[in-house]
């Protein structure tokens, strides 16, 4: 019974000790779909620059302003490079509002897919589908055709696709409207300001008369960089601990085994003492009786 109790104690030590260490950092280790801006480098020749990250929930590639040091995960130099990390056999609703899974009729034909009222099915893979909210999807599609407040077009960027076989050869070029996930990611260049839409953010030509200016080109940039630098250092420290997680986990496993062994030894000693007690009582008890009877 006590051996079982020792095992339970060691398991509790391991579980709660590991949770205390990794409870918060597991969230960092798991990509929570927000980019790590890093922090300013000590090397003055390493400058902040525009990078790309993958939001695996939305299944989209978005830009963010990278401060130069501290982040080595989910960071890409180009959109085509980042898009290689997107899953090829899944799907996401326009507007990211999935309402559930469809019910299937007697046949496997798509005409038998049934979704809740106000939703439509979106097939992915060969035999799967999800249900998407129609109203949200329509608002999302309309948001792709939004105009800037002065009726100008949104900022576009040229994307260069390299040949798959010959990496130094340009396969084709295309222009895309630059959409970001959030204005907090500071992805708009100088002379452009960021506007936050319902689903995504976008860049418009800067209006000097407007109080809302691009955070990378005004005095707020230094404050933003200073603030995110501290966050970046904290995340960097956390990541270093995550990278050494095997060592820490080994320590906790060893500690749990040590507690178990000590508890087991205590149980053995207690049982041994208990088994010796009747013998000692019999030996010295009989002697006492003899002394009493034969003064």
HUGI-V697000 format. One record per pair of residues at least 12 apart in sequence whose C-alpha atoms are under 6 Angstrom apart, sorted by sequence separation. I is the first residue (numbers start at 1). J is the second residue. If there is no record, write none. Layout:
# HUGI-V697000
i->I j->J
i->I j->J
This chain:
# HUGI-V697000
i->51 j->63
i->52 j->64
i->102 j->114
i->119 j->131
i->120 j->132
i->192 j->204
i->51 j->64
i->102 j->115
i->119 j->132
i->160 j->173
i->192 j->205
i->193 j->206
i->50 j->64
i->119 j->133
i->159 j->173
i->192 j->206
i->50 j->65
i->119 j->134
i->159 j->174
i->188 j->203
i->191 j->206
i->49 j->65
i->50 j->66
i->115 j->131
i->118 j->134
i->158 j->174
i->49 j->66
i->158 j->175
i->48 j->66
i->157 j->175
i->183 j->201
i->48 j->67
i->157 j->176
i->181 j->200
i->182 j->201
i->48 j->68
i->156 j->176
i->180 j->200
i->181 j->201
i->193 j->213
i->194 j->214
i->47 j->68
i->53 j->74
i->156 j->177
i->180 j->201
i->193 j->214
i->33 j->55
i->53 j->75
i->155 j->177
i->156 j->178
i->179 j->201
i->192 j->214
i->52 j->75
i->155 j->178
i->179 j->202
i->52 j->76
i->51 j->76
i->51 j->77
i->40 j->67
i->41 j->68
i->190 j->217
i->39 j->67
i->40 j->68
i->41 j->69
i->37 j->66
i->38 j->67
i->40 j->69
i->101 j->130
i->37 j->67
i->39 j->69
i->101 j->131
i->38 j->69
i->39 j->70
i->100 j->131
i->38 j->70
i->99 j->131
i->38 j->71
i->91 j->124
i->98 j->131
i->99 j->132
i->90 j->124
i->98 j->132
i->89 j->125
i->97 j->133
i->93 j->132
i->95 j->136
i->95 j->137
i->94 j->137
i->95 j->140
i->94 j->140
i->155 j->203
i->154 j->203
i->154 j->204
i->148 j->204
i->63 j->180
i->62 j->180
i->64 j->185
i->65 j->186
i->65 j->187
i->64 j->187
i->63 j->187
i->70 j->236
i->39 j->229
i->39 j->232
i->38 j->232
i->14 j->252
i->14 j->256
i->10 j->256
i->10 j->259
i->10 j->260
i->7 j->260
i->6 j->260
i->6 j->263
i->3 j->264
